Amino acid sequence: LKPGGVMYPSHARLLLAPSALPRFLLRRREEIASSMHAWEQLAAELRSKYSLRLDALQAAYEREHHEYAFSEAWQGILPASLLRDEPQVLLEADMHSVTHAQFFDWQTEVQFAPPHADEPQHGLCGWFDVRFCGSESQP
């Protein structure tokens, strides 16, 4: 950065909080059920037309869809009302002075309150919070 230059965003934070995602879970389960229904139709057609049985592959196919639906990152808008504890800051950086090691080689521990029976936790929500404050020489 040129001396006196301005970096935007000027500050960044990475936050994490447990969240309740009932509609997300329902949609993922519906997607898996739909995929399995399509699999069963294909398997029935292949069995009736060609005497080809895919039974041995069905469990692996379902497992793959489950892993994709629930293990892959998801991007979307999550209302704050679905957060189940206060967000914890994982990383905070002044973008004018942060070093490569500070930005990429960090570790931190977080601890959240245990879930309540009436407010389930389905996953973790992580997000960036950035500010555009200029610099010391150009606020």
N, CA, C and O atoms as CSV, one atom per row, in Angstrom:
chain,resi,resn,atom,element,x,y,z
A,1,LEU,N,N,0.854,-1.172,0.000
A,1,LEU,CA,C,0.000,0.000,0.000
A,1,LEU,C,C,0.898,1.232,0.000
A,1,LEU,O,O,1.851,1.320,0.774
A,2,LYS,N,N,0.592,2.155,-0.853
A,2,LYS,CA,C,1.360,3.390,-0.945
A,2,LYS,C,C,1.293,4.142,0.392
A,2,LYS,O,O,0.226,4.205,1.003
A,3,PRO,N,N,2.424,4.716,0.859
A,3,PRO,CA,C,2.392,5.464,2.130
A,3,PRO,C,C,1.273,6.514,2.103
A,3,PRO,O,O,1.132,7.275,1.145
A,4,GLY,N,N,0.486,6.530,3.182
A,4,GLY,CA,C,-0.633,7.467,3.268
A,4,GLY,C,C,-1.872,6.965,2.544
A,4,GLY,O,O,-2.919,7.612,2.582
A,5,GLY,N,N,-1.761,5.802,1.876
A,5,GLY,CA,C,-2.900,5.253,1.157
A,5,GLY,C,C,-3.971,4.739,2.108
A,5,GLY,O,O,-3.750,4.609,3.312
A,6,VAL,N,N,-5.111,4.455,1.548
A,6,VAL,CA,C,-6.248,4.002,2.350
A,6,VAL,C,C,-6.646,2.604,1.900
A,6,VAL,O,O,-6.767,2.336,0.704
A,7,MET,N,N,-6.848,1.720,2.866
A,7,MET,CA,C,-7.261,0.351,2.590
A,7,MET,C,C,-8.750,0.230,2.914
A,7,MET,O,O,-9.194,0.604,3.999
A,8,TYR,N,N,-9.502,-0.292,1.969
A,8,TYR,CA,C,-10.921,-0.549,2.223
A,8,TYR,C,C,-11.225,-2.007,1.959
A,8,TYR,O,O,-10.892,-2.490,0.877
A,9,PRO,N,N,-11.839,-2.747,2.880
A,9,PRO,CA,C,-12.239,-2.271,4.198
A,9,PRO,C,C,-11.019,-2.019,5.075
A,9,PRO,O,O,-9.954,-2.601,4.869
A,10,SER,N,N,-11.197,-1.141,6.055
A,10,SER,CA,C,-10.082,-0.797,6.934
A,10,SER,C,C,-9.936,-1.771,8.089
A,10,SER,O,O,-8.829,-1.972,8.588
A,11,HIS,N,N,-11.019,-2.373,8.517
A,11,HIS,CA,C,-11.019,-3.313,9.636
A,11,HIS,C,C,-11.935,-4.481,9.294
A,11,HIS,O,O,-12.942,-4.314,8.607
A,12,ALA,N,N,-11.577,-5.654,9.777
A,12,ALA,CA,C,-12.402,-6.842,9.516
A,12,ALA,C,C,-12.430,-7.725,10.755
A,12,ALA,O,O,-11.456,-7.827,11.500
A,13,ARG,N,N,-13.577,-8.354,10.944
A,13,ARG,CA,C,-13.729,-9.342,12.014
A,13,ARG,C,C,-14.405,-10.574,11.430
A,13,ARG,O,O,-15.237,-10.478,10.528
A,14,LEU,N,N,-14.034,-11.721,11.957
A,14,LEU,CA,C,-14.683,-12.985,11.630
A,14,LEU,C,C,-15.366,-13.450,12.896
A,14,LEU,O,O,-14.723,-13.599,13.935
A,15,LEU,N,N,-16.683,-13.685,12.818
A,15,LEU,CA,C,-17.466,-14.055,13.987
A,15,LEU,C,C,-18.119,-15.420,13.798
A,15,LEU,O,O,-18.289,-15.893,12.674
A,16,LEU,N,N,-18.479,-16.040,14.913
A,16,LEU,CA,C,-19.098,-17.359,14.897
A,16,LEU,C,C,-20.116,-17.436,16.023
A,16,LEU,O,O,-19.868,-16.954,17.128
A,17,ALA,N,N,-21.271,-18.047,15.736
A,17,ALA,CA,C,-22.302,-18.239,16.759
A,17,ALA,C,C,-23.110,-19.487,16.424
A,17,ALA,O,O,-23.302,-19.802,15.249
A,18,PRO,N,N,-23.587,-20.200,17.446
A,18,PRO,CA,C,-24.489,-21.333,17.186
A,18,PRO,C,C,-25.823,-20.795,16.670
A,18,PRO,O,O,-26.236,-19.687,17.010
A,19,SER,N,N,-26.476,-21.593,15.855
A,19,SER,CA,C,-27.722,-21.120,15.251
A,19,SER,C,C,-28.747,-22.236,15.159
A,19,SER,O,O,-28.421,-23.423,15.178
A,20,ALA,N,N,-29.999,-21.809,15.059
A,20,ALA,CA,C,-31.116,-22.728,14.838
A,20,ALA,C,C,-31.536,-22.559,13.384
A,20,ALA,O,O,-31.786,-21.444,12.926
A,21,LEU,N,N,-31.610,-23.657,12.675
A,21,LEU,CA,C,-31.896,-23.601,11.242
A,21,LEU,C,C,-32.991,-24.590,10.857
A,21,LEU,O,O,-32.752,-25.452,10.011
A,22,PRO,N,N,-34.173,-24.498,11.441
A,22,PRO,CA,C,-35.195,-25.515,11.166
A,22,PRO,C,C,-35.620,-25.581,9.702
A,22,PRO,O,O,-35.783,-26.678,9.167
A,23,ARG,N,N,-35.801,-24.451,9.046
A,23,ARG,CA,C,-36.206,-24.481,7.627
A,23,ARG,C,C,-35.081,-25.004,6.745
A,23,ARG,O,O,-35.333,-25.729,5.783
A,24,PHE,N,N,-33.855,-24.645,7.061
A,24,PHE,CA,C,-32.703,-25.145,6.318
A,24,PHE,C,C,-32.654,-26.664,6.403
A,24,PHE,O,O,-32.482,-27.344,5.392
A,25,LEU,N,N,-32.808,-27.195,7.621
A,25,LEU,CA,C,-32.791,-28.645,7.804
A,25,LEU,C,C,-33.924,-29.314,7.034
A,25,LEU,O,O,-33.728,-30.349,6.397
A,26,LEU,N,N,-35.100,-28.721,7.097
A,26,LEU,CA,C,-36.247,-29.285,6.381
A,26,LEU,C,C,-35.971,-29.316,4.875
A,26,LEU,O,O,-36.234,-30.323,4.218
A,27,ARG,N,N,-35.444,-28.222,4.330
A,27,ARG,CA,C,-35.146,-28.185,2.886
A,27,ARG,C,C,-34.094,-29.224,2.509
A,27,ARG,O,O,-34.230,-29.902,1.491
A,28,ARG,N,N,-33.051,-29.353,3.321
A,28,ARG,CA,C,-32.013,-30.346,3.012
A,28,ARG,C,C,-32.596,-31.755,3.053
A,28,ARG,O,O,-32.285,-32.578,2.192
A,29,ARG,N,N,-33.434,-32.039,4.042
A,29,ARG,CA,C,-34.055,-33.370,4.126
A,29,ARG,C,C,-34.964,-33.623,2.934
A,29,ARG,O,O,-35.010,-34.734,2.408
A,30,GLU,N,N,-35.695,-32.581,2.505
A,30,GLU,CA,C,-36.557,-32.723,1.325
A,30,GLU,C,C,-35.727,-32.980,0.068
A,30,GLU,O,O,-36.119,-33.778,-0.783
A,31,GLU,N,N,-34.583,-32.306,-0.050
A,31,GLU,CA,C,-33.700,-32.526,-1.199
A,31,GLU,C,C,-33.184,-33.967,-1.219
A,31,GLU,O,O,-33.139,-34.601,-2.273
A,32,ILE,N,N,-32.799,-34.473,-0.058
A,32,ILE,CA,C,-32.319,-35.851,0.016
A,32,ILE,C,C,-33.442,-36.810,-0.354
A,32,ILE,O,O,-33.227,-37.746,-1.123
A,33,ALA,N,N,-34.639,-36.586,0.186
A,33,ALA,CA,C,-35.782,-37.453,-0.126
A,33,ALA,C,C,-36.093,-37.423,-1.616
A,33,ALA,O,O,-36.391,-38.459,-2.210
A,34,SER,N,N,-36.027,-36.243,-2.224
A,34,SER,CA,C,-36.287,-36.115,-3.665
A,34,SER,C,C,-35.228,-36.868,-4.470
A,34,SER,O,O,-35.553,-37.559,-5.435
A,35,SER,N,N,-33.972,-36.734,-4.073
A,35,SER,CA,C,-32.897,-37.446,-4.769
A,35,SER,C,C,-33.063,-38.954,-4.635
A,35,SER,O,O,-32.856,-39.700,-5.592
A,36,MET,N,N,-33.435,-39.389,-3.449
A,36,MET,CA,C,-33.619,-40.827,-3.235
A,36,MET,C,C,-34.829,-41.341,-4.010
A,36,MET,O,O,-34.809,-42.469,-4.501
A,37,HIS,N,N,-35.874,-40.536,-4.126
A,37,HIS,CA,C,-37.042,-40.938,-4.919
A,37,HIS,C,C,-36.630,-41.103,-6.389
A,37,HIS,O,O,-37.021,-42.071,-7.042
A,38,ALA,N,N,-35.838,-40.153,-6.904
A,38,ALA,CA,C,-35.361,-40.252,-8.286
A,38,ALA,C,C,-34.478,-41.489,-8.456
A,38,ALA,O,O,-34.552,-42.170,-9.478
A,39,TRP,N,N,-33.649,-41.777,-7.463
A,39,TRP,CA,C,-32.800,-42.974,-7.493
A,39,TRP,C,C,-33.662,-44.228,-7.567
A,39,TRP,O,O,-33.413,-45.119,-8.379
A,40,GLU,N,N,-34.677,-44.287,-6.712
A,40,GLU,CA,C,-35.538,-45.470,-6.676
A,40,GLU,C,C,-36.268,-45.664,-8.005
A,40,GLU,O,O,-36.440,-46.793,-8.464
A,41,GLN,N,N,-36.698,-44.558,-8.623
A,41,GLN,CA,C,-37.359,-44.658,-9.932
A,41,GLN,C,C,-36.374,-45.177,-10.987
A,41,GLN,O,O,-36.714,-46.056,-11.778
A,42,LEU,N,N,-35.167,-44.634,-10.993
A,42,LEU,CA,C,-34.152,-45.088,-11.939
A,42,LEU,C,C,-33.822,-46.555,-11.704
A,42,LEU,O,O,-33.732,-47.335,-12.652
A,43,ALA,N,N,-33.642,-46.932,-10.444
A,43,ALA,CA,C,-33.310,-48.321,-10.123
A,43,ALA,C,C,-34.426,-49.263,-10.572
A,43,ALA,O,O,-34.153,-50.341,-11.099
A,44,ALA,N,N,-35.682,-48.860,-10.366
A,44,ALA,CA,C,-36.815,-49.696,-10.784
A,44,ALA,C,C,-36.851,-49.833,-12.305
A,44,ALA,O,O,-37.108,-50.916,-12.832
A,45,GLU,N,N,-36.595,-48.738,-13.001
A,45,GLU,CA,C,-36.605,-48.778,-14.470
A,45,GLU,C,C,-35.476,-49.667,-14.994
A,45,GLU,O,O,-35.698,-50.475,-15.895
A,46,LEU,N,N,-34.284,-49.528,-14.446
A,46,LEU,CA,C,-33.154,-50.351,-14.887
A,46,LEU,C,C,-33.368,-51.829,-14.556
A,46,LEU,O,O,-32.956,-52.709,-15.311
A,47,ARG,N,N,-34.014,-52.087,-13.427
A,47,ARG,CA,C,-34.295,-53.469,-13.043
A,47,ARG,C,C,-35.327,-54.079,-13.998
A,47,ARG,O,O,-35.174,-55.222,-14.429
A,48,SER,N,N,-36.381,-53.315,-14.331
A,48,SER,CA,C,-37.438,-53.879,-15.189
A,48,SER,C,C,-36.996,-53.995,-16.651
A,48,SER,O,O,-37.362,-54.956,-17.327
A,49,LYS,N,N,-36.224,-53.040,-17.141
A,49,LYS,CA,C,-35.831,-53.066,-18.558
A,49,LYS,C,C,-34.616,-53.947,-18.823
A,49,LYS,O,O,-34.543,-54.634,-19.842
A,50,TYR,N,N,-33.653,-53.918,-17.881
A,50,TYR,CA,C,-32.364,-54.564,-18.162
A,50,TYR,C,C,-31.953,-55.596,-17.109
A,50,TYR,O,O,-30.852,-56.142,-17.178
A,51,SER,N,N,-32.811,-55.862,-16.154
A,51,SER,CA,C,-32.495,-56.776,-15.047
A,51,SER,C,C,-31.233,-56.339,-14.299
A,51,SER,O,O,-30.482,-57.165,-13.782
A,52,LEU,N,N,-31.022,-55.038,-14.257
A,52,LEU,CA,C,-29.858,-54.472,-13.582
A,52,LEU,C,C,-30.290,-54.022,-12.186
A,52,LEU,O,O,-31.229,-53.239,-12.042
A,53,ARG,N,N,-29.609,-54.516,-11.175
A,53,ARG,CA,C,-29.955,-54.175,-9.792
A,53,ARG,C,C,-28.892,-53.224,-9.225
A,53,ARG,O,O,-27.694,-53.500,-9.292
A,54,LEU,N,N,-29.349,-52.118,-8.676
A,54,LEU,CA,C,-28.451,-51.123,-8.094
A,54,LEU,C,C,-28.512,-51.107,-6.571
A,54,LEU,O,O,-28.022,-50.170,-5.940
A,55,ASP,N,N,-29.099,-52.118,-5.987
A,55,ASP,CA,C,-29.296,-52.162,-4.534
A,55,ASP,C,C,-28.002,-51.932,-3.760
A,55,ASP,O,O,-28.014,-51.239,-2.743
A,56,ALA,N,N,-26.910,-52.487,-4.209
A,56,ALA,CA,C,-25.636,-52.388,-3.493
A,56,ALA,C,C,-25.113,-50.961,-3.447
A,56,ALA,O,O,-24.298,-50.634,-2.585
A,57,LEU,N,N,-25.565,-50.103,-4.358
A,57,LEU,CA,C,-25.078,-48.724,-4.422
A,57,LEU,C,C,-25.970,-47.736,-3.684
A,57,LEU,O,O,-25.563,-46.597,-3.453
A,58,GLN,N,N,-27.164,-48.141,-3.313
A,58,GLN,CA,C,-28.147,-47.202,-2.765
A,58,GLN,C,C,-27.678,-46.539,-1.465
A,58,GLN,O,O,-27.809,-45.324,-1.318
A,59,ALA,N,N,-27.143,-47.303,-0.535
A,59,ALA,CA,C,-26.705,-46.731,0.746
A,59,ALA,C,C,-25.589,-45.706,0.534
A,59,ALA,O,O,-25.594,-44.650,1.167
A,60,ALA,N,N,-24.650,-46.000,-0.334
A,60,ALA,CA,C,-23.561,-45.058,-0.608
A,60,ALA,C,C,-24.090,-43.796,-1.277
A,60,ALA,O,O,-23.631,-42.694,-0.979
A,61,TYR,N,N,-25.047,-43.955,-2.174
A,61,TYR,CA,C,-25.654,-42.808,-2.847
A,61,TYR,C,C,-26.362,-41.905,-1.833
A,61,TYR,O,O,-26.231,-40.682,-1.885
A,62,GLU,N,N,-27.106,-42.513,-0.919
A,62,GLU,CA,C,-27.809,-41.729,0.101
A,62,GLU,C,C,-26.813,-41.041,1.045
A,62,GLU,O,O,-27.001,-39.879,1.404
A,63,ARG,N,N,-25.766,-41.749,1.440
A,63,ARG,CA,C,-24.734,-41.184,2.305
A,63,ARG,C,C,-24.067,-39.972,1.637
A,63,ARG,O,O,-23.822,-38.952,2.281
A,64,GLU,N,N,-23.781,-40.102,0.346
A,64,GLU,CA,C,-23.163,-38.995,-0.400
A,64,GLU,C,C,-24.057,-37.769,-0.398
A,64,GLU,O,O,-23.575,-36.651,-0.213
A,65,HIS,N,N,-25.350,-37.961,-0.600
A,65,HIS,CA,C,-26.275,-36.827,-0.591
A,65,HIS,C,C,-26.384,-36.218,0.801
A,65,HIS,O,O,-26.479,-34.998,0.939
A,66,HIS,N,N,-26.371,-37.043,1.815
A,66,HIS,CA,C,-26.436,-36.539,3.181
A,66,HIS,C,C,-25.188,-35.721,3.496
A,66,HIS,O,O,-25.290,-34.630,4.058
A,67,GLU,N,N,-24.018,-36.232,3.142
A,67,GLU,CA,C,-22.772,-35.504,3.390
A,67,GLU,C,C,-22.763,-34.173,2.648
A,67,GLU,O,O,-22.350,-33.155,3.203
A,68,TYR,N,N,-23.212,-34.175,1.408
A,68,TYR,CA,C,-23.244,-32.933,0.642
A,68,TYR,C,C,-24.214,-31.939,1.269
A,68,TYR,O,O,-23.892,-30.760,1.414
A,69,ALA,N,N,-25.399,-32.410,1.640
A,69,ALA,CA,C,-26.436,-31.516,2.157
A,69,ALA,C,C,-26.079,-30.917,3.511
A,69,ALA,O,O,-26.429,-29.770,3.789
A,70,PHE,N,N,-25.383,-31.682,4.362
A,70,PHE,CA,C,-25.151,-31.219,5.729
A,70,PHE,C,C,-23.699,-30.915,6.067
A,70,PHE,O,O,-23.431,-30.360,7.132
A,71,SER,N,N,-22.767,-31.255,5.208
A,71,SER,CA,C,-21.360,-31.015,5.528
A,71,SER,C,C,-20.756,-29.874,4.726
A,71,SER,O,O,-19.726,-29.325,5.116
A,72,GLU,N,N,-21.362,-29.518,3.641
A,72,GLU,CA,C,-20.839,-28.438,2.815
A,72,GLU,C,C,-21.257,-27.079,3.385
A,72,GLU,O,O,-22.310,-26.949,4.008
A,73,ALA,N,N,-20.426,-26.091,3.163
A,73,ALA,CA,C,-20.761,-24.737,3.598
A,73,ALA,C,C,-21.979,-24.246,2.843
A,73,ALA,O,O,-22.209,-24.622,1.694
A,74,TRP,N,N,-22.744,-23.413,3.494
A,74,TRP,CA,C,-23.947,-22.848,2.891
A,74,TRP,C,C,-23.891,-21.346,3.055
A,74,TRP,O,O,-23.518,-20.851,4.118
A,75,GLN,N,N,-24.253,-20.618,2.026
A,75,GLN,CA,C,-24.275,-19.161,2.087
A,75,GLN,C,C,-25.711,-18.694,1.994
A,75,GLN,O,O,-26.479,-19.172,1.159
A,76,GLY,N,N,-26.064,-17.773,2.842
A,76,GLY,CA,C,-27.409,-17.235,2.818
A,76,GLY,C,C,-27.578,-16.197,3.905
A,76,GLY,O,O,-26.646,-15.887,4.648
A,77,ILE,N,N,-28.765,-15.676,3.980
A,77,ILE,CA,C,-29.086,-14.669,4.982
A,77,ILE,C,C,-29.695,-15.374,6.186
A,77,ILE,O,O,-30.626,-16.167,6.050
A,78,LEU,N,N,-29.165,-15.081,7.353
A,78,LEU,CA,C,-29.668,-15.683,8.578
A,78,LEU,C,C,-30.076,-14.565,9.529
A,78,LEU,O,O,-29.228,-13.775,9.946
A,79,PRO,N,N,-31.348,-14.484,9.876
A,79,PRO,CA,C,-31.774,-13.445,10.821
A,79,PRO,C,C,-31.105,-13.634,12.184
A,79,PRO,O,O,-30.887,-14.765,12.618
A,80,ALA,N,N,-30.785,-12.543,12.845
A,80,ALA,CA,C,-30.138,-12.599,14.154
A,80,ALA,C,C,-30.993,-13.365,15.164
A,80,ALA,O,O,-30.457,-13.913,16.127
A,81,SER,N,N,-32.290,-13.411,14.965
A,81,SER,CA,C,-33.174,-14.123,15.895
A,81,SER,C,C,-32.894,-15.628,15.918
A,81,SER,O,O,-33.309,-16.318,16.849
A,82,LEU,N,N,-32.193,-16.141,14.905
A,82,LEU,CA,C,-31.880,-17.571,14.859
A,82,LEU,C,C,-30.528,-17.902,15.499
A,82,LEU,O,O,-30.140,-19.068,15.567
A,83,LEU,N,N,-29.816,-16.877,15.966
A,83,LEU,CA,C,-28.573,-17.121,16.695
A,83,LEU,C,C,-28.930,-17.536,18.113
A,83,LEU,O,O,-29.818,-16.949,18.732
A,84,ARG,N,N,-28.241,-18.545,18.629
A,84,ARG,CA,C,-28.584,-19.104,19.933
A,84,ARG,C,C,-27.627,-18.714,21.053
A,84,ARG,O,O,-27.784,-19.181,22.181
A,85,ASP,N,N,-26.650,-17.878,20.769
A,85,ASP,CA,C,-25.731,-17.383,21.785
A,85,ASP,C,C,-25.061,-16.141,21.202
A,85,ASP,O,O,-25.177,-15.859,20.009
A,86,GLU,N,N,-24.367,-15.414,22.050
A,86,GLU,CA,C,-23.656,-14.232,21.587
A,86,GLU,C,C,-22.546,-14.646,20.622
A,86,GLU,O,O,-21.852,-15.634,20.864
A,87,PRO,N,N,-22.376,-13.905,19.540
A,87,PRO,CA,C,-21.281,-14.228,18.615
A,87,PRO,C,C,-19.929,-14.073,19.301
A,87,PRO,O,O,-19.746,-13.213,20.162
A,88,GLN,N,N,-18.992,-14.920,18.905
A,88,GLN,CA,C,-17.627,-14.850,19.410
A,88,GLN,C,C,-16.726,-14.404,18.262
A,88,GLN,O,O,-16.867,-14.869,17.130
A,89,VAL,N,N,-15.815,-13.513,18.563
A,89,VAL,CA,C,-14.878,-13.018,17.560
A,89,VAL,C,C,-13.753,-14.037,17.399
A,89,VAL,O,O,-13.045,-14.349,18.356
A,90,LEU,N,N,-13.599,-14.546,16.193
A,90,LEU,CA,C,-12.520,-15.490,15.896
A,90,LEU,C,C,-11.255,-14.768,15.472
A,90,LEU,O,O,-10.145,-15.192,15.794
A,91,LEU,N,N,-11.434,-13.672,14.744
A,91,LEU,CA,C,-10.298,-12.929,14.204
A,91,LEU,C,C,-10.700,-11.468,14.099
A,91,LEU,O,O,-11.806,-11.150,13.661
A,92,GLU,N,N,-9.808,-10.590,14.499
A,92,GLU,CA,C,-10.033,-9.157,14.349
A,92,GLU,C,C,-8.766,-8.578,13.744
A,92,GLU,O,O,-7.667,-8.821,14.243
A,93,ALA,N,N,-8.918,-7.807,12.664
A,93,ALA,CA,C,-7.732,-7.322,11.952
A,93,ALA,C,C,-7.896,-5.873,11.510
A,93,ALA,O,O,-8.929,-5.475,10.971
A,94,ASP,N,N,-6.849,-5.104,11.755
A,94,ASP,CA,C,-6.710,-3.775,11.174
A,94,ASP,C,C,-6.053,-4.023,9.817
A,94,ASP,O,O,-4.886,-4.411,9.763
A,95,MET,N,N,-6.761,-3.812,8.756
A,95,MET,CA,C,-6.277,-4.186,7.431
A,95,MET,C,C,-5.076,-3.357,6.978
A,95,MET,O,O,-4.399,-3.732,6.021
A,96,HIS,N,N,-4.800,-2.232,7.653
A,96,HIS,CA,C,-3.624,-1.431,7.321
A,96,HIS,C,C,-2.350,-2.070,7.846
A,96,HIS,O,O,-1.280,-1.895,7.262
A,97,SER,N,N,-2.458,-2.810,8.946
A,97,SER,CA,C,-1.238,-3.294,9.593
A,97,SER,C,C,-1.180,-4.805,9.794
A,97,SER,O,O,-0.159,-5.311,10.259
A,98,VAL,N,N,-2.223,-5.532,9.464
A,98,VAL,CA,C,-2.226,-6.969,9.696
A,98,VAL,C,C,-1.137,-7.644,8.866
A,98,VAL,O,O,-0.896,-7.284,7.713
A,99,THR,N,N,-0.489,-8.625,9.476
A,99,THR,CA,C,0.542,-9.371,8.756
A,99,THR,C,C,-0.077,-10.629,8.146
A,99,THR,O,O,-1.182,-11.037,8.503
A,100,HIS,N,N,0.651,-11.219,7.236
A,100,HIS,CA,C,0.199,-12.460,6.607
A,100,HIS,C,C,-0.058,-13.520,7.674
A,100,HIS,O,O,-1.090,-14.190,7.646
A,101,ALA,N,N,0.867,-13.673,8.607
A,101,ALA,CA,C,0.727,-14.684,9.662
A,101,ALA,C,C,-0.493,-14.395,10.532
A,101,ALA,O,O,-1.243,-15.312,10.871
A,102,GLN,N,N,-0.699,-13.127,10.896
A,102,GLN,CA,C,-1.869,-12.796,11.712
A,102,GLN,C,C,-3.171,-13.099,10.982
A,102,GLN,O,O,-4.153,-13.507,11.603
A,103,PHE,N,N,-3.184,-12.906,9.695
A,103,PHE,CA,C,-4.414,-13.072,8.923
A,103,PHE,C,C,-4.687,-14.525,8.557
A,103,PHE,O,O,-5.846,-14.934,8.485
A,104,PHE,N,N,-3.631,-15.315,8.323
A,104,PHE,CA,C,-3.842,-16.676,7.823
A,104,PHE,C,C,-3.431,-17.781,8.795
A,104,PHE,O,O,-3.869,-18.919,8.630
A,105,ASP,N,N,-2.613,-17.491,9.794
A,105,ASP,CA,C,-2.099,-18.542,10.674
A,105,ASP,C,C,-2.617,-18.405,12.102
A,105,ASP,O,O,-1.859,-18.589,13.054
A,106,TRP,N,N,-3.886,-18.087,12.260
A,106,TRP,CA,C,-4.433,-17.879,13.592
A,106,TRP,C,C,-5.203,-19.101,14.074
A,106,TRP,O,O,-5.681,-19.915,13.284
A,107,GLN,N,N,-5.306,-19.201,15.375
A,107,GLN,CA,C,-6.137,-20.213,16.022
A,107,GLN,C,C,-6.802,-19.543,17.209
A,107,GLN,O,O,-6.220,-18.659,17.838
A,108,THR,N,N,-8.016,-19.961,17.513
A,108,THR,CA,C,-8.700,-19.442,18.683
A,108,THR,C,C,-9.672,-20.484,19.199
A,108,THR,O,O,-10.150,-21.328,18.441
A,109,GLU,N,N,-9.957,-20.426,20.464
A,109,GLU,CA,C,-10.947,-21.312,21.065
A,109,GLU,C,C,-12.206,-20.515,21.337
A,109,GLU,O,O,-12.147,-19.341,21.703
A,110,VAL,N,N,-13.339,-21.160,21.156
A,110,VAL,CA,C,-14.619,-20.540,21.483
A,110,VAL,C,C,-15.385,-21.472,22.401
A,110,VAL,O,O,-15.198,-22.689,22.385
A,111,GLN,N,N,-16.244,-20.875,23.195
A,111,GLN,CA,C,-17.085,-21.664,24.077
A,111,GLN,C,C,-18.461,-21.018,24.090
A,111,GLN,O,O,-18.608,-19.828,24.365
A,112,PHE,N,N,-19.466,-21.835,23.783
A,112,PHE,CA,C,-20.840,-21.353,23.753
A,112,PHE,C,C,-21.634,-22.025,24.862
A,112,PHE,O,O,-21.281,-23.102,25.345
A,113,ALA,N,N,-22.706,-21.366,25.250
A,113,ALA,CA,C,-23.596,-21.937,26.262
A,113,ALA,C,C,-24.216,-23.217,25.716
A,113,ALA,O,O,-24.456,-23.325,24.513
A,114,PRO,N,N,-24.475,-24.184,26.585
A,114,PRO,CA,C,-25.135,-25.414,26.114
A,114,PRO,C,C,-26.531,-25.090,25.586
A,114,PRO,O,O,-27.175,-24.156,26.063
A,115,PRO,N,N,-26.998,-25.858,24.603
A,115,PRO,CA,C,-28.324,-25.580,24.039
A,115,PRO,C,C,-29.429,-25.870,25.058
A,115,PRO,O,O,-29.305,-26.748,25.912
A,116,HIS,N,N,-30.505,-25.104,24.937
A,116,HIS,CA,C,-31.701,-25.330,25.747
A,116,HIS,C,C,-32.624,-26.268,24.995
A,116,HIS,O,O,-32.629,-26.279,23.764
A,117,ALA,N,N,-33.396,-27.047,25.710
A,117,ALA,CA,C,-34.309,-28.008,25.075
A,117,ALA,C,C,-35.320,-27.306,24.178
A,117,ALA,O,O,-35.706,-27.852,23.144
A,118,ASP,N,N,-35.756,-26.102,24.553
A,118,ASP,CA,C,-36.760,-25.395,23.752
A,118,ASP,C,C,-36.146,-24.533,22.650
A,118,ASP,O,O,-36.875,-23.952,21.846
A,119,GLU,N,N,-34.818,-24.443,22.602
A,119,GLU,CA,C,-34.132,-23.683,21.555
A,119,GLU,C,C,-32.994,-24.524,20.999
A,119,GLU,O,O,-31.847,-24.350,21.412
A,120,PRO,N,N,-33.280,-25.422,20.080
A,120,PRO,CA,C,-32.226,-26.309,19.569
A,120,PRO,C,C,-31.165,-25.547,18.772
A,120,PRO,O,O,-31.422,-24.478,18.218
A,121,GLN,N,N,-29.976,-26.129,18.733
A,121,GLN,CA,C,-28.893,-25.603,17.906
A,121,GLN,C,C,-28.652,-26.603,16.795
A,121,GLN,O,O,-28.445,-27.790,17.050
A,122,HIS,N,N,-28.677,-26.125,15.565
A,122,HIS,CA,C,-28.512,-27.017,14.423
A,122,HIS,C,C,-27.154,-26.881,13.752
A,122,HIS,O,O,-26.738,-27.761,12.998
A,123,GLY,N,N,-26.472,-25.795,14.020
A,123,GLY,CA,C,-25.200,-25.597,13.338
A,123,GLY,C,C,-24.505,-24.353,13.834
A,123,GLY,O,O,-24.932,-23.722,14.801
A,124,LEU,N,N,-23.438,-24.015,13.164
A,124,LEU,CA,C,-22.680,-22.808,13.478
A,124,LEU,C,C,-22.788,-21.851,12.306
A,124,LEU,O,O,-22.732,-22.253,11.144
A,125,CYS,N,N,-22.943,-20.590,12.632
A,125,CYS,CA,C,-23.024,-19.553,11.603
A,125,CYS,C,C,-21.788,-18.668,11.742
A,125,CYS,O,O,-21.512,-18.138,12.818
A,126,GLY,N,N,-21.062,-18.517,10.664
A,126,GLY,CA,C,-19.888,-17.659,10.655
A,126,GLY,C,C,-20.079,-16.537,9.649
A,126,GLY,O,O,-20.678,-16.744,8.594
A,127,TRP,N,N,-19.577,-15.353,9.967
A,127,TRP,CA,C,-19.706,-14.237,9.053
A,127,TRP,C,C,-18.594,-13.217,9.284
A,127,TRP,O,O,-17.937,-13.196,10.325
A,128,PHE,N,N,-18.414,-12.379,8.274
A,128,PHE,CA,C,-17.447,-11.291,8.345
A,128,PHE,C,C,-18.190,-10.005,8.665
A,128,PHE,O,O,-19.317,-9.789,8.221
A,129,ASP,N,N,-17.541,-9.167,9.435
A,129,ASP,CA,C,-18.029,-7.833,9.745
A,129,ASP,C,C,-16.889,-6.897,9.352
A,129,ASP,O,O,-15.790,-6.999,9.899
A,130,VAL,N,N,-17.136,-5.996,8.418
A,130,VAL,CA,C,-16.072,-5.098,7.962
A,130,VAL,C,C,-16.473,-3.652,8.186
A,130,VAL,O,O,-17.656,-3.311,8.200
A,131,ARG,N,N,-15.464,-2.809,8.362
A,131,ARG,CA,C,-15.686,-1.375,8.543
A,131,ARG,C,C,-14.839,-0.620,7.516
A,131,ARG,O,O,-13.780,-1.080,7.090
A,132,PHE,N,N,-15.333,0.530,7.145
A,132,PHE,CA,C,-14.674,1.393,6.159
A,132,PHE,C,C,-14.354,2.727,6.863
A,132,PHE,O,O,-15.086,3.708,6.736
A,133,CYS,N,N,-13.247,2.728,7.600
A,133,CYS,CA,C,-12.921,3.883,8.448
A,133,CYS,C,C,-11.777,4.733,7.911
A,133,CYS,O,O,-11.400,5.709,8.560
A,134,GLY,N,N,-11.224,4.412,6.785
A,134,GLY,CA,C,-10.080,5.170,6.282
A,134,GLY,C,C,-8.817,4.789,7.018
A,134,GLY,O,O,-8.653,3.641,7.429
A,135,SER,N,N,-7.925,5.747,7.186
A,135,SER,CA,C,-6.650,5.495,7.867
A,135,SER,C,C,-6.377,6.636,8.827
A,135,SER,O,O,-7.140,7.600,8.891
A,136,GLU,N,N,-5.258,6.523,9.593
A,136,GLU,CA,C,-4.910,7.597,10.516
A,136,GLU,C,C,-4.684,8.907,9.777
A,136,GLU,O,O,-5.067,9.974,10.256
A,137,SER,N,N,-4.052,8.819,8.595
A,137,SER,CA,C,-3.768,10.039,7.841
A,137,SER,C,C,-4.976,10.530,7.028
A,137,SER,O,O,-5.048,11.706,6.672
A,138,GLN,N,N,-5.914,9.634,6.738
A,138,GLN,CA,C,-7.112,10.010,5.979
A,138,GLN,C,C,-8.328,9.333,6.606
A,138,GLN,O,O,-8.822,8.333,6.085
A,139,PRO,N,N,-8.811,9.876,7.723
A,139,PRO,CA,C,-9.932,9.228,8.428
A,139,PRO,C,C,-11.220,9.192,7.621
A,139,PRO,O,O,-12.232,8.677,8.097
